[in-house]
Amino acid sequence: MVKIFIFDVDDTLYDQLEPFERAFQKHFSRFKDEVKIEELYKLSRKYSDEAFESTGYEIKNMRKMHIYRISKAFEELGIRISDEEALQFQLDYEAFQNKIKLIEEIPQIFELLLQRGAKVGIITNGANDNQLRKINQLGLEKWIAPENMLVSEGAGVSKPSKEIFEAMERRMGFSKNDVYYIGDNFDNDVIGASAVGWKTIWVNFRNHKAIGQEVSATYVVKTPEELLRVVEGLTRGL
């Protein structure tokens, strides 16, 4: 039986903290003794998710969201920054994302999946231009057909809505019983995919807490090496 593995992109296939940290060092190094960069990053992601649904994909609205998320993250840590500083940080964050690389084990995982006859796809939230630029930078077309890549702007709906997962089912033509969704965001990825009956692998490299959730992931992995072992086990005998 062919198994299907659908992946998130940001902070699942590459380390999203790395370009964030580079932009922080360029613009906010004066706060390095006051701020733990990973804590700031997690807060920024929290506010990004909070604002995403109401933002839309027009560049002016996206820029407002970008300013909002980093400003609110700093504010929660007791620091105020200007809108101009927030915008310049975002522009360099995007520039540094043009140099992202796959986590070391990810090519091994993709090669293993293809060797064992599994099918691979992507569902990612974000604007088409931004996400496709990352996909191109990461070289994902080596393993994943473009028609099996679904970006929320193009789909007209975003995770965790059931509709985006159902759209991928129609696109790739698979049964719910055969699919695993792999992602780092518990709400968007685990809850979203579970709602349509998919199995899930929660990529929890940053030790997030899933407090008070009625849904649980099928598998939880804390390291890329552990993700490789889980995928190897799931595809053994295909």
Contacts in CASP RR format, 6 or more apart in sequence:
PFRMAT RR
TARGET T0000
AUTHOR 0000-0000-0000
METHOD contacts of the structure
MODEL  1
MVKIFIFDVDDTLYDQLEPFERAFQKHFSRFKDEVKIEELYKLSRKYSDE
AFESTGYEIKNMRKMHIYRISKAFEELGIRISDEEALQFQLDYEAFQNKI
KLIEEIPQIFELLLQRGAKVGIITNGANDNQLRKINQLGLEKWIAPENML
VSEGAGVSKPSKEIFEAMERRMGFSKNDVYYIGDNFDNDVIGASAVGWKT
IWVNFRNHKAIGQEVSATYVVKTPEELLRVVEGLTRGL
1 178 0 8 1.000
1 238 0 8 1.000
2 117 0 8 1.000
2 118 0 8 1.000
2 119 0 8 1.000
2 174 0 8 1.000
2 178 0 8 1.000
2 238 0 8 1.000
3 118 0 8 1.000
3 119 0 8 1.000
3 178 0 8 1.000
3 179 0 8 1.000
3 180 0 8 1.000
3 234 0 8 1.000
3 235 0 8 1.000
3 238 0 8 1.000
4 118 0 8 1.000
4 119 0 8 1.000
4 120 0 8 1.000
4 121 0 8 1.000
4 172 0 8 1.000
4 174 0 8 1.000
4 178 0 8 1.000
4 179 0 8 1.000
4 180 0 8 1.000
5 113 0 8 1.000
5 118 0 8 1.000
5 119 0 8 1.000
5 120 0 8 1.000
5 121 0 8 1.000
5 179 0 8 1.000
5 180 0 8 1.000
5 182 0 8 1.000
5 231 0 8 1.000
6 120 0 8 1.000
6 121 0 8 1.000
6 122 0 8 1.000
6 123 0 8 1.000
6 168 0 8 1.000
6 179 0 8 1.000
6 180 0 8 1.000
6 181 0 8 1.000
6 182 0 8 1.000
6 193 0 8 1.000
6 198 0 8 1.000
7 13 0 8 1.000
7 120 0 8 1.000
7 121 0 8 1.000
7 122 0 8 1.000
7 123 0 8 1.000
7 181 0 8 1.000
7 182 0 8 1.000
7 183 0 8 1.000
8 122 0 8 1.000
8 123 0 8 1.000
8 124 0 8 1.000
8 181 0 8 1.000
8 182 0 8 1.000
8 183 0 8 1.000
8 184 0 8 1.000
8 185 0 8 1.000
8 188 0 8 1.000
8 189 0 8 1.000
8 203 0 8 1.000
9 122 0 8 1.000
9 124 0 8 1.000
9 131 0 8 1.000
9 134 0 8 1.000
9 135 0 8 1.000
9 138 0 8 1.000
10 16 0 8 1.000
10 124 0 8 1.000
10 125 0 8 1.000
10 134 0 8 1.000
10 184 0 8 1.000
11 17 0 8 1.000
11 45 0 8 1.000
11 184 0 8 1.000
11 185 0 8 1.000
11 203 0 8 1.000
11 205 0 8 1.000
11 206 0 8 1.000
12 182 0 8 1.000
12 183 0 8 1.000
12 184 0 8 1.000
12 203 0 8 1.000
13 102 0 8 1.000
13 103 0 8 1.000
13 106 0 8 1.000
13 138 0 8 1.000
13 140 0 8 1.000
14 100 0 8 1.000
14 101 0 8 1.000
14 102 0 8 1.000
14 103 0 8 1.000
14 106 0 8 1.000
14 134 0 8 1.000
14 138 0 8 1.000
15 100 0 8 1.000
15 103 0 8 1.000
16 41 0 8 1.000
16 100 0 8 1.000
17 37 0 8 1.000
17 38 0 8 1.000
17 41 0 8 1.000
17 206 0 8 1.000
18 96 0 8 1.000
18 100 0 8 1.000
19 93 0 8 1.000
19 96 0 8 1.000
19 97 0 8 1.000
19 99 0 8 1.000
19 100 0 8 1.000
20 37 0 8 1.000
20 41 0 8 1.000
20 44 0 8 1.000
20 93 0 8 1.000
21 37 0 8 1.000
21 41 0 8 1.000
22 92 0 8 1.000
22 96 0 8 1.000
23 89 0 8 1.000
23 90 0 8 1.000
23 92 0 8 1.000
23 93 0 8 1.000
23 96 0 8 1.000
24 35 0 8 1.000
24 37 0 8 1.000
24 40 0 8 1.000
24 89 0 8 1.000
25 32 0 8 1.000
26 89 0 8 1.000
26 92 0 8 1.000
27 85 0 8 1.000
27 88 0 8 1.000
27 89 0 8 1.000
27 92 0 8 1.000
28 35 0 8 1.000
28 81 0 8 1.000
28 85 0 8 1.000
28 89 0 8 1.000
31 74 0 8 1.000
31 79 0 8 1.000
34 77 0 8 1.000
34 79 0 8 1.000
35 74 0 8 1.000
35 77 0 8 1.000
35 79 0 8 1.000
38 206 0 8 1.000
39 77 0 8 1.000
40 73 0 8 1.000
40 74 0 8 1.000
40 77 0 8 1.000
41 73 0 8 1.000
42 206 0 8 1.000
42 208 0 8 1.000
43 72 0 8 1.000
43 73 0 8 1.000
43 76 0 8 1.000
43 77 0 8 1.000
44 69 0 8 1.000
44 70 0 8 1.000
44 73 0 8 1.000
45 69 0 8 1.000
45 185 0 8 1.000
46 73 0 8 1.000
47 68 0 8 1.000
47 69 0 8 1.000
47 72 0 8 1.000
47 73 0 8 1.000
48 65 0 8 1.000
48 69 0 8 1.000
49 185 0 8 1.000
49 187 0 8 1.000
49 188 0 8 1.000
51 65 0 8 1.000
51 68 0 8 1.000
51 69 0 8 1.000
52 65 0 8 1.000
52 125 0 8 1.000
52 126 0 8 1.000
52 158 0 8 1.000
53 158 0 8 1.000
55 61 0 8 1.000
55 62 0 8 1.000
55 64 0 8 1.000
55 65 0 8 1.000
56 62 0 8 1.000
57 126 0 8 1.000
57 127 0 8 1.000
57 128 0 8 1.000
57 153 0 8 1.000
62 127 0 8 1.000
63 87 0 8 1.000
63 90 0 8 1.000
66 86 0 8 1.000
66 87 0 8 1.000
66 90 0 8 1.000
67 83 0 8 1.000
67 86 0 8 1.000
67 87 0 8 1.000
67 90 0 8 1.000
70 81 0 8 1.000
70 86 0 8 1.000
70 89 0 8 1.000
70 90 0 8 1.000
71 80 0 8 1.000
71 81 0 8 1.000
71 83 0 8 1.000
71 86 0 8 1.000
74 80 0 8 1.000
74 81 0 8 1.000
94 130 0 8 1.000
97 133 0 8 1.000
97 134 0 8 1.000
97 137 0 8 1.000
98 133 0 8 1.000
98 137 0 8 1.000
99 137 0 8 1.000
100 134 0 8 1.000
100 137 0 8 1.000
100 138 0 8 1.000
101 138 0 8 1.000
102 138 0 8 1.000
102 139 0 8 1.000
103 224 0 8 1.000
104 224 0 8 1.000
105 224 0 8 1.000
105 225 0 8 1.000
105 227 0 8 1.000
105 228 0 8 1.000
106 224 0 8 1.000
107 143 0 8 1.000
108 228 0 8 1.000
109 227 0 8 1.000
109 228 0 8 1.000
109 231 0 8 1.000
110 120 0 8 1.000
110 142 0 8 1.000
110 143 0 8 1.000
110 144 0 8 1.000
111 143 0 8 1.000
112 228 0 8 1.000
112 231 0 8 1.000
112 232 0 8 1.000
112 235 0 8 1.000
113 120 0 8 1.000
113 143 0 8 1.000
113 231 0 8 1.000
113 235 0 8 1.000
114 120 0 8 1.000
114 143 0 8 1.000
116 235 0 8 1.000
116 236 0 8 1.000
116 237 0 8 1.000
116 238 0 8 1.000
117 235 0 8 1.000
117 238 0 8 1.000
118 235 0 8 1.000
118 238 0 8 1.000
119 148 0 8 1.000
119 172 0 8 1.000
119 174 0 8 1.000
120 143 0 8 1.000
120 144 0 8 1.000
120 148 0 8 1.000
121 144 0 8 1.000
121 145 0 8 1.000
121 148 0 8 1.000
121 149 0 8 1.000
121 150 0 8 1.000
121 168 0 8 1.000
121 172 0 8 1.000
122 135 0 8 1.000
122 140 0 8 1.000
122 144 0 8 1.000
122 148 0 8 1.000
122 149 0 8 1.000
122 150 0 8 1.000
123 150 0 8 1.000
123 152 0 8 1.000
123 159 0 8 1.000
123 164 0 8 1.000
123 165 0 8 1.000
123 168 0 8 1.000
123 181 0 8 1.000
124 131 0 8 1.000
124 135 0 8 1.000
124 149 0 8 1.000
124 150 0 8 1.000
124 151 0 8 1.000
124 152 0 8 1.000
125 131 0 8 1.000
125 151 0 8 1.000
125 152 0 8 1.000
125 158 0 8 1.000
125 159 0 8 1.000
125 188 0 8 1.000
126 151 0 8 1.000
126 152 0 8 1.000
126 153 0 8 1.000
126 158 0 8 1.000
127 151 0 8 1.000
127 153 0 8 1.000
128 151 0 8 1.000
128 153 0 8 1.000
128 154 0 8 1.000
131 151 0 8 1.000
131 153 0 8 1.000
132 151 0 8 1.000
135 141 0 8 1.000
135 149 0 8 1.000
140 149 0 8 1.000
147 171 0 8 1.000
148 171 0 8 1.000
148 172 0 8 1.000
150 164 0 8 1.000
150 167 0 8 1.000
150 168 0 8 1.000
150 171 0 8 1.000
152 158 0 8 1.000
152 159 0 8 1.000
152 164 0 8 1.000
155 163 0 8 1.000
155 164 0 8 1.000
155 167 0 8 1.000
156 164 0 8 1.000
157 163 0 8 1.000
157 164 0 8 1.000
157 167 0 8 1.000
158 164 0 8 1.000
158 188 0 8 1.000
159 165 0 8 1.000
159 185 0 8 1.000
159 188 0 8 1.000
159 189 0 8 1.000
159 192 0 8 1.000
160 187 0 8 1.000
160 188 0 8 1.000
160 189 0 8 1.000
160 191 0 8 1.000
160 192 0 8 1.000
160 195 0 8 1.000
161 192 0 8 1.000
162 192 0 8 1.000
162 195 0 8 1.000
162 196 0 8 1.000
165 181 0 8 1.000
165 192 0 8 1.000
165 193 0 8 1.000
165 195 0 8 1.000
165 196 0 8 1.000
165 198 0 8 1.000
166 196 0 8 1.000
169 176 0 8 1.000
169 179 0 8 1.000
169 196 0 8 1.000
176 196 0 8 1.000
176 197 0 8 1.000
176 198 0 8 1.000
179 198 0 8 1.000
179 199 0 8 1.000
180 198 0 8 1.000
180 199 0 8 1.000
180 200 0 8 1.000
180 201 0 8 1.000
180 218 0 8 1.000
180 234 0 8 1.000
181 189 0 8 1.000
181 190 0 8 1.000
181 193 0 8 1.000
181 198 0 8 1.000
181 199 0 8 1.000
181 200 0 8 1.000
181 201 0 8 1.000
182 189 0 8 1.000
182 200 0 8 1.000
182 201 0 8 1.000
182 203 0 8 1.000
182 227 0 8 1.000
183 189 0 8 1.000
183 190 0 8 1.000
183 200 0 8 1.000
183 201 0 8 1.000
183 202 0 8 1.000
183 203 0 8 1.000
184 202 0 8 1.000
184 203 0 8 1.000
184 204 0 8 1.000
184 205 0 8 1.000
184 206 0 8 1.000
184 208 0 8 1.000
186 202 0 8 1.000
186 204 0 8 1.000
186 208 0 8 1.000
186 210 0 8 1.000
186 213 0 8 1.000
186 217 0 8 1.000
189 200 0 8 1.000
189 202 0 8 1.000
190 200 0 8 1.000
190 202 0 8 1.000
190 210 0 8 1.000
190 215 0 8 1.000
190 216 0 8 1.000
190 217 0 8 1.000
191 213 0 8 1.000
191 215 0 8 1.000
193 199 0 8 1.000
193 200 0 8 1.000
194 200 0 8 1.000
194 215 0 8 1.000
194 217 0 8 1.000
199 218 0 8 1.000
200 217 0 8 1.000
200 218 0 8 1.000
200 219 0 8 1.000
201 217 0 8 1.000
201 218 0 8 1.000
201 219 0 8 1.000
201 220 0 8 1.000
201 221 0 8 1.000
201 227 0 8 1.000
201 230 0 8 1.000
201 231 0 8 1.000
202 210 0 8 1.000
202 217 0 8 1.000
202 219 0 8 1.000
202 220 0 8 1.000
202 221 0 8 1.000
203 221 0 8 1.000
203 227 0 8 1.000
204 220 0 8 1.000
204 221 0 8 1.000
204 222 0 8 1.000
205 221 0 8 1.000
205 222 0 8 1.000
205 223 0 8 1.000
205 224 0 8 1.000
207 222 0 8 1.000
210 216 0 8 1.000
219 230 0 8 1.000
221 227 0 8 1.000
221 230 0 8 1.000
END
